[in-house]
């Protein structure tokens, strides 16, 4: 699988845009913005889910600060939907030990996440 430099750069730009958005907005605004995202219109050349996830992972490794789960999930959903991949962001909590987490699913399958497990979190939001 070939890494896509343009997608890595776009991922980095979206990580910066997310940080800027969250400076003056809250979680509710992020959820509304994510819900408003639609799948892209048909493109002549569509990237696969693994290639998007790989490019995004590389962008996260180059980002100058840690990319936490909410930022990671919001940006990854945006990238996947731009490639016509029906991704959704979930935000959940676990009681004991307490943990809040955000992750991405495509067709009910968790994508690129080592913390989230099916059923381990009580889902508060889906978008």
Rosetta silent file (secondary structure, phi, psi, omega in degrees, C-alpha in Angstrom):
SEQUENCE: XXXXXXXXXXXXXXXXXXXXXXXXXXXXXXXXXXXXXXXXXXXXXXXXXXXXXXXXXXXXXXXXXXXXXXXXXXXXXXXXXXXXXXXXXXXXXXXXXXXXXXXXXXXXXXXXXXXXXXXXXXXXXXX
SCORE:     score description
SCORE:     0.000 S_00000001
   1 L     0.000  127.292 -178.812    0.000    0.000    0.000 S_00000001
   2 L   -86.134  133.542  176.334    1.428    3.363   -1.088 S_00000001
   3 L   -79.059  145.038 -174.375    1.180    6.259    1.350 S_00000001
   4 L  -104.148  104.528 -177.168   -0.540    9.317   -0.031 S_00000001
   5 H   -58.356  -41.265  179.718    1.457   12.492    0.706 S_00000001
   6 H   -61.857  -38.397  179.558   -1.479   14.763   -0.164 S_00000001
   7 H   -70.922  -35.383  176.150   -3.694   12.902    2.313 S_00000001
   8 H   -63.740  -44.974  178.967   -1.042   13.146    5.039 S_00000001
   9 H   -64.108  -42.769  177.783   -0.812   16.909    4.474 S_00000001
  10 H   -62.482  -40.292  177.908   -4.617   17.224    4.456 S_00000001
  11 H   -60.875  -44.784  177.809   -4.744   15.228    7.699 S_00000001
  12 H   -61.243  -42.699  178.488   -2.227   17.572    9.327 S_00000001
  13 H   -62.634  -40.071  178.984   -4.228   20.595    8.179 S_00000001
  14 H   -69.939  -32.350  175.151   -7.419   19.093    9.618 S_00000001
  15 H   -63.765  -43.357  176.791   -5.686   18.373   12.940 S_00000001
  16 H   -63.737  -45.219 -179.854   -4.689   22.055   13.139 S_00000001
  17 H   -60.465  -38.889  178.458   -8.208   23.132   12.111 S_00000001
  18 H   -63.772  -45.977  178.116   -9.691   20.933   14.837 S_00000001
  19 H   -57.494  -44.030  179.540   -7.429   22.487   17.484 S_00000001
  20 H   -64.495  -42.504  179.276   -8.456   25.965   16.326 S_00000001
  21 H   -60.437  -43.318 -175.309  -12.151   25.030   16.302 S_00000001
  22 H   -75.415  -13.392  176.899  -12.025   23.659   19.848 S_00000001
  23 H   -63.153  -39.419 -175.771  -10.369   26.814   21.233 S_00000001
  24 H  -115.980    8.677 -179.891  -13.635   28.705   20.960 S_00000001
  25 L  -127.039  171.463  179.600  -16.177   25.873   20.757 S_00000001
  26 L  -119.618 -176.399 -177.579  -17.359   23.031   22.976 S_00000001
  27 H   -60.795  -39.665  179.600  -18.157   19.349   22.617 S_00000001
  28 H   -59.762  -42.782  178.191  -21.745   20.056   21.608 S_00000001
  29 H   -64.552  -37.833  177.840  -20.576   22.214   18.691 S_00000001
  30 H   -65.343  -42.921  178.838  -18.160   19.480   17.613 S_00000001
  31 H   -62.008  -45.607  178.620  -20.916   16.851   17.704 S_00000001
  32 H   -60.812  -42.718 -179.972  -23.227   19.095   15.641 S_00000001
  33 H   -64.524  -40.145  179.999  -20.461   19.770   13.126 S_00000001
  34 H   -69.333  -40.370  177.265  -19.672   16.060   12.813 S_00000001
  35 H   -61.209  -33.558 -177.103  -23.344   15.150   12.394 S_00000001
  36 H   -73.919  -15.867  179.327  -23.597   17.698    9.579 S_00000001
  37 L   -67.246  135.413  174.830  -20.834   15.977    7.591 S_00000001
  38 L  -116.617  169.207  176.474  -22.141   13.975    4.706 S_00000001
  39 L   -69.156  146.369  179.079  -20.474   11.458    2.471 S_00000001
  40 L   -64.308  157.450  173.366  -18.633   13.018   -0.440 S_00000001
  41 L   -71.994  163.372 -175.334  -20.165   12.907   -3.859 S_00000001
  42 L   -56.846  130.795  179.973  -18.873   10.238   -6.188 S_00000001
  43 L  -112.401  157.634  179.101  -15.227   10.788   -7.083 S_00000001
  44 L   -72.212  -36.000  179.822  -13.305    9.292   -9.954 S_00000001
  45 L  -125.561  113.163 -176.890  -10.541    7.992   -7.669 S_00000001
  46 L  -107.748  135.987  178.098  -11.528    6.880   -4.192 S_00000001
  47 L   -83.226  152.517  178.520   -9.048    5.941   -1.475 S_00000001
  48 L   -83.691  159.961  178.187   -9.570    2.785    0.563 S_00000001
  49 H   -56.286  -49.166 -179.941  -10.253    2.798    4.297 S_00000001
  50 H   -60.032  -35.235 -179.345   -6.831    1.273    5.155 S_00000001
  51 H   -71.340  -35.138  176.512   -4.984    3.870    3.072 S_00000001
  52 H   -66.284  -46.654 -179.031   -6.872    6.742    4.775 S_00000001
  53 H   -62.579  -41.146  178.320   -6.191    5.281    8.231 S_00000001
  54 H   -63.239  -48.352  179.888   -2.498    4.767    7.396 S_00000001
  55 H   -62.022  -41.096  179.730   -2.028    8.313    6.081 S_00000001
  56 H   -65.576  -41.759  177.731   -3.865    9.739    9.088 S_00000001
  57 H   -60.251  -40.471  176.737   -1.735    7.694   11.500 S_00000001
  58 H   -64.337  -42.437  178.281    1.400    9.065    9.870 S_00000001
  59 H   -60.496  -41.314  178.984    0.045   12.615   10.154 S_00000001
  60 H   -62.563  -35.496 -179.808   -0.636   12.048   13.865 S_00000001
  61 H   -71.302  -24.927  177.979    2.951   10.912   14.372 S_00000001
  62 H   -88.326  -15.312 -175.668    4.227   14.150   12.775 S_00000001
  63 L   -65.772  138.477 -172.687    1.828   16.387   14.733 S_00000001
  64 L   -72.806   -6.455  176.530    3.717   18.485   17.304 S_00000001
  65 L  -134.933  162.541  179.514    1.429   17.596   20.217 S_00000001
  66 L   -60.570  137.415  177.173   -0.338   14.421   21.309 S_00000001
  67 L   -97.760  105.898 -177.092   -3.481   13.699   19.292 S_00000001
  68 L   -82.476  171.033 -168.790   -6.055   12.596   21.860 S_00000001
  69 H   -59.163  -38.660 -178.339   -9.076   10.422   21.128 S_00000001
  70 H   -66.941  -47.645  178.098  -11.642   13.187   20.508 S_00000001
  71 H   -62.876  -45.528 -179.374   -9.455   15.057   18.032 S_00000001
  72 H   -59.108  -46.140 -177.354   -8.348   11.803   16.411 S_00000001
  73 H   -68.259  -44.589 -178.228  -11.920   10.561   15.996 S_00000001
  74 H   -62.410  -43.193 -178.481  -13.375   13.838   14.709 S_00000001
  75 H   -73.144  -40.372 -179.948  -10.677   14.270   12.077 S_00000001
  76 H   -64.154  -39.410  176.555  -10.640   10.615   11.017 S_00000001
  77 H   -60.754  -43.979  179.248  -14.429   10.641   10.492 S_00000001
  78 H   -59.961  -44.956 -179.711  -14.067   13.741    8.320 S_00000001
  79 H   -65.725  -44.309 -179.076  -11.347   12.102    6.219 S_00000001
  80 H   -65.659  -43.698  179.450  -13.206    8.813    5.816 S_00000001
  81 H   -64.730  -31.455  176.984  -16.489   10.461    4.861 S_00000001
  82 H   -64.722  -21.152  178.408  -14.646   12.565    2.284 S_00000001
  83 L  -101.733   18.044  178.257  -13.725    9.238    0.670 S_00000001
  84 L    67.192   24.753  178.874  -17.359    8.008    0.730 S_00000001
  85 L  -100.001  122.025 -172.848  -16.678    5.654    3.645 S_00000001
  86 L   -74.400   73.514 -178.690  -19.639    5.622    6.074 S_00000001
  87 E   -90.009  151.930  173.836  -17.742    6.356    9.290 S_00000001
  88 E  -139.299  147.113  179.197  -19.282    7.519   12.541 S_00000001
  89 E   -97.653  135.216  176.355  -17.787    8.933   15.700 S_00000001
  90 E  -119.973  142.492  177.279  -18.896    7.537   19.047 S_00000001
  91 E  -125.202  125.321 -176.556  -18.311    9.100   22.451 S_00000001
  92 E  -142.226  173.463  177.718  -18.734    6.918   25.493 S_00000001
  93 E  -133.446  155.530  172.764  -17.906    6.392   29.133 S_00000001
  94 E  -124.894  137.144 -176.227  -16.993    3.478   31.336 S_00000001
  95 L   -73.556  -53.039 -171.987  -17.863    3.564   35.044 S_00000001
  96 L  -128.467  120.287  -17.432  -15.183    1.457   36.681 S_00000001
  97 L   -68.012  149.988 -175.659  -12.494    2.558   36.357 S_00000001
  98 L   -60.540  134.409  177.620  -13.933    5.793   35.008 S_00000001
  99 E  -157.754  130.849  171.472  -12.864    6.542   31.475 S_00000001
 100 E  -105.687  144.143 -175.177  -14.317    8.707   28.724 S_00000001
 101 E  -153.668  151.270  173.847  -13.347    7.870   25.163 S_00000001
 102 E  -124.284  142.304  179.758  -14.123    8.694   21.528 S_00000001
 103 E  -150.747  172.483 -177.474  -13.629    6.290   18.647 S_00000001
 104 E  -117.178  138.890  173.651  -14.577    5.665   15.022 S_00000001
 105 E  -125.482  144.866  172.051  -16.656    2.855   13.585 S_00000001
 106 E  -125.265  119.358 -178.288  -17.257    1.869    9.975 S_00000001
 107 L    52.308   42.216  177.410  -20.192   -0.486    9.442 S_00000001
 108 L    78.342    2.306 -179.198  -20.212   -1.349   13.160 S_00000001
 109 E  -107.372  130.037  179.505  -16.488   -2.216   13.213 S_00000001
 110 E   -68.363  132.982 -176.441  -14.068   -0.208   15.360 S_00000001
 111 E  -112.047  126.868  169.853  -11.409    1.460   13.217 S_00000001
 112 L    51.205   53.275  179.773   -7.846    2.194   14.322 S_00000001
 113 L  -147.245  131.920  179.497   -8.393    2.133   18.072 S_00000001
 114 L  -103.882   -7.245 -178.928   -6.758    0.053   20.783 S_00000001
 115 L   -94.666  -44.748 -176.027   -8.792    1.363   23.750 S_00000001
 116 L   -72.223  136.694  172.655  -12.382    0.934   22.574 S_00000001
 117 L  -128.904  147.043  179.057  -13.902   -2.522   22.696 S_00000001
 118 L   -57.118  121.068  176.998  -17.374   -3.435   21.526 S_00000001
 119 L    85.018   -4.515 -178.057  -19.609   -3.007   24.568 S_00000001
 120 L   -77.205  -21.310 -177.760  -16.894   -1.733   26.919 S_00000001
 121 L  -121.163  145.586  171.253  -18.280    1.826   26.921 S_00000001
 122 E   -83.789  118.278 -174.786  -21.753    3.237   27.433 S_00000001
 123 E   -77.239  123.925  177.890  -22.302    5.327   24.297 S_00000001
 124 E   -94.840  -35.931 -177.324  -23.362    8.912   25.034 S_00000001
 125 E  -140.875  141.898  170.676  -23.198   10.302   21.492 S_00000001
 126 E  -128.546  129.187  177.825  -23.130    8.923   17.962 S_00000001
 127 L  -149.330    0.000    0.000  -22.447   11.220   15.055 S_00000001
